[in-house]
Amino acid sequence: MTEAHGWLCVAGLGPGDARLITPEAGEALAQATDVVGYQPYVARIAARNGLTLHASDNRVELDRARTALAMAASGRRVVIVSSGDPGVFAMAAAVMEALEGAPLWQRLDIRILPGITAMLAAAAKAGAPLGHDFCAINLSDNLKPASLIEARVRAAAGADFAMAFYNPRSASRPDTFGRVLALLREVCGPQRLIIFARAVSTPDERIHTLTLAEATAVMADMRTLVIVGSSATRRVGPFVYTPRSAPCAE
């Protein structure tokens, strides 16, 4: 990144604790003239002279990306902030989408800076539940149909992946996660371990491990990351882990 020309960085702010923001992201923020993002994430950035904060509402990701790209094209040093990692259900994909129809913007100095996503922060708190093959599924139906969500959950459960679920339950869709839990009990059985990790790395953090038989939909909200183990996942003392190897098929 240079001072003479505009640039755009898409940076992850981690799951909540400021210590989990990478030095690379911190450096970009220190050099930025503008920070763009969803209101709660921009609110995490300290105001300073020479920095303009541009907070916007949820569900305007593409408009946000275009605004940031236009500012970078005008010579500004712009950071788009996301929570966690910007490439995991976040703003990096929106920036790429905006670039598809704008060849001139493709020449800009654009960098995607990785961050610690909620899935990894939650797994570390619980032990090592993602120690073998796993997948991540966003349970929000804002950008895909609920039927596709349920098909992907069924396929992942049938393949015996450990699964991490983002955005499990909100006020606008209170029933989706209940259907997912019922599907998981059907495919995985009631004794499969499930971890509810809420507000990881913040003062409100709660980690709760139980079985699918004991889990209820109201245990999750939009600040909760849910991990469901594979058939090999088990407890060891206060921790949960999935062994690094899998048995050979007969």
N, C-alpha and C positions, 0 to 999 in steps of 0.2 A: 504494500500500500504506500502511495506517495502523497505528499502534500499538494503537488501541483495539479492533480487531476481528481475528478470525482470518482468515488468508488462506492460499492455496496457490499456490506457483509450481512449475512443472515446468521445470527448467533443464538445459541441455546443458553438460557440462564440457569439450567439445572432444575432440580425439583423444588427448591425453596431456600435452602441455606446458602447464604452468600459465599461461604467457603467452597461450595461446589461449582461455582462459576469458574471456568478454566482461565488461566492467565492469558491465553490467546484472545478469548472473548473480552476479558477485562481491558486488554490493550486496545482492541478495536473501539470499545466504548469510550476510552480515554481520548482517542483521536477524533471521534465522531463530531460532526456539526449538527446532526439530526438523528433522533431515535424514533422509530416507527413501530407500532405494535398494538395489540389488544390492551385495553385499559389496565387490567390488573398487572400485566407484565411491565408496561411502561412505568407504572407506579413504583416499581422496584428500582428504578434508575434515579440516582441522586441528581438534582438540578445543579447546574454550574454555568458560569459565564461562557458564552459561545456555543451553548448546546440548546437546541430546540426539541422539545418533546411533542410527538404527534400521536396521541392516543385515539383509538377508534373502537367501535363496538365489535362484538363477535359477528361471525358470518359475513364479513366483508373482506375476506382474505385476498381475493383477486384485485379488488380496488386498492387495498393497502399495498400490495406488491407493485402495482402500476404507479402509484404515487411515489413510492420509494425509488423506483427505477428512474422516473422522470427527474427527481431531485438529484440523483447521482449523475444523470446525463447533463444536468445544468452545472455540475462542478462541485456539488455538495458531497460530504463524506457521511454516508448514511449506514446506520445499523438497524436492521429489522430484528426485533427480539421475539423469541418464542420461549415458552417454558421448556424444561427438559432438553431434548435434542431437536434442532429445527427440522431435521429430516424425518422425524417420526411423528406422523399425523400433525404436521405443523407447517410453517411458512416456507420452507425450502421448495416444496412441491408447487406452492402457489406462485413463487417467483419463476420457476421453470415454465409453468403454464403461461404466465404473462409474456415470457420471452419468445414463446412459440410464434406469436403473431407480430413480433416486433424485431426484425432483423438488425436494426441499428442498435438497439439496446444490447444485443448479443455481443457487441464489441466492448462493452463496459468491463471494468475491473470488478468482477463479482466473485465473492468467496463465501462458501458455506462453512461455518465454524461449528464443529461438533460440540455437544454438551452431554451431560449425564441425564438420561431420560428416566422417568418415574419407574419404568419397569426394572431397570438395573439398580436404582436406589432401593426399591422395595425388596428385590431379591437379596441384596446385600444385607439388609436389616433382618431378613428371615433366615438367612444362612446361605444355601446354594440350591434353591429349587429349580434354577435354570441350568443346572450342571451338565445336562445332556441336551438333546434336540428339543427345540421349543419354537413357538410361534407367537405373534402378537396380533390381536384383532381389536379393532375399534368397534364398540357396540352402539355407537351413535348412528342413527338412520338419517341424519341430515343430508348426506351425500351419496347414500346407497340404500336400496330397499331392505326392509327387515327380513324378507325372505332370503336374501343373499347372505346376511349376517348369520342366520340360523343354519344355512347350508354350509357355510365355512366352519362354523363351530362344530357341526356334526362331523364334517370331514376331518378336522384336526383331532377331535376326540377319538374318532375311529382309527386314526393313524397313531394314536397313543403319544401325541406330543404333550409336553407341558405347555400350558397356555397362559398368556398374559392378556388381560382384558382392560382396555382403556375406556373411559367414559361409560361406565356400566349402567348408570341409572340417573335420570334427571326428573325434575318436576313435570316436564312436558312429555316424557315417555316413561312413566313409572312401571309399566308392565313388561317391558322388553327383557330386563334382567331376570325376572321370574320365569319367563319362558326358557331363557338360556339355562338357568339352573335345573329346570325340569328335564331339558334335553340332556344335560350333562349327567344327571342321575340315571337316565335311561341308558346312555351309552357307556358311561364309566363305572356306574355302580355307586351306591350311597356312601361307601367308606373312603372314597377318593379324597385326598387332602385339598383344602382350599384356604388361601391366605387372603385376608382383607387388610390392605395396607393403606391407611388414610393419612393424607397430609404428611408424607414422609419428609423428614429433615426439617420440619417446622415444629414450633411449640405444641401444635395440635396433633402431633403424630400418634397414631395407634396402629399396632400390628396384632392381628388376631388370626390364629390358625385353628381350624376345626375341620369337620368332614362335610361332604356334600349333604349328608342326611341332616346335619345340624344347621346348615346355612339357610338364611332367608334373604329375600330381595332387599328388605329395608336395611340390611347391614352395609349396603353400598350407596354411595352418592357420587357426584361428579369429581370429588376430591379423592376418590378411592381408586387405587389400582388393585385389581384382583388377579391372583395367580392360582391356577388349578394345576396340580401336579400330574405327572404321568402315572402309570400303574406301578412304576418302580420308586416313586417319590416316597420318602418316609421321614420320620422324626429321628433325631439323634440329640438327646438332651433337650435343651431349649430351642434347638434349630430344626429346620426342615431342609432336606437336600435330595437331589436326584443324582444317583451314581453316574459316573462318567462313561460307563460301558452298558451295553444292552445284551441280553442273552441271545445266542444264535437260534434261529428258527429250526425246529425239528424237521 
